[in-house]
Amino acid sequence: MTYVVTDNCRLCRTTDCVEVCPVDCFHGDDEMLYIDPGVCIDCGACVPECPVEAIYDQDELAADQVRWLEINAERAPKLPVIKHRQPPHAMCEQRKKELGF
């Protein structure tokens, strides 16, 4: 089992979650983060750290979010590991407002 980053992370890309990950399973591009399911140990430490509720247990994904499991698995291994907090995306505050956070 694994945790999955969903579309709430897009254009927000806060990296609060990466600092609590004991196995460095987060990878990122310019828009968002992804979890490598082959590395994630299903600890859930990242979930409460996400200020936009973008991270879910794969078994708790809504039907319209299931595709993110495949997206994370495909993209994460191709991107650099993100181990330390970085500045959020420039659109983060606007995106958080749009999402209701």
N, C-alpha and C positions, 0 to 999 in steps of 0.2 A: 504494500500500500504506500501511497505517497500523498503529499500535499501539492496543490496546484495553484499557480498564480493566474488570476482571471483578468478580464478586460478592465476592471476598475483601476488596475495599476497603469494602464496605458495613459501616457501624457501626465502621469503623476510621478511615478518612479521614485517614491521615497525609499530610502534604503535602511530604514530602522530595523527591518526584519533580518538583514544579513548579519548583523553583529551578534545576534543570539543563536545563530545556526551553528551547532557543534561540528558539522561536517562539510561546511562550505559548498552547499548544493545550489546556491543562487548564481545565476548567470544573467547578464544584461546586455541590452542594446541601447540605443539612444532614447527609446520611448518607454521601455518597461523592463521588468525583471521576469525570469523564468526559473522554475525549479527542475533540476535534473532528477527524474524519478529513479535513476539507477544509483544515485548517491543519497537521496533523502532517506532518513531513518525513521520517519513518521513520528517524530517527537512532538510536533505541534508548537514548539517554542515561538515560532515566527508569527503565528496567527494573531495573538493579542497585540503584537507590535505594529501591525499594519493599520495606519490611520484611515484607510479607505476601504477596509474589509474586502481586500482582493484575494486573500489566500483561504483556500478551503481544502478539507480532507476530500480526496477523490470520491469517496462514498457518499459525500454530502453535497456534491455538485448538483445544481438545478439542471433540468433537462436541457435548457438553452446554453448551459455553460460546459457541458461534457466535452465539447470539442477542444476546450483548453487543455485537457489532459494530453491529447495528441500534439497540440501546438507546443506545450512545454517540453515534451519528450523529444520533439524534432529540433527545436531551436536551441535549447539549453546547451547541449554538447558542442555546438558550433560557435558559441560565444564565450567571452572571457568570464572567469569566475569573479564575482563581486564579494569581497570579504569584509570590506570596511565601508562605513557610512560615506556617502557622497552627496553632493548637493542634489536636491530634487529637480525634476524637469522644470523648465522655465514656465510651463503652463500649469504647474501643479495646483497653485491656489485657485485658479479659475476652474480647473477640473474638479477639485474638491467641492467647490460651490455647486457645480453642475450635478454632482453626485449626491449632494445633500449633506456633506460633512463640513 
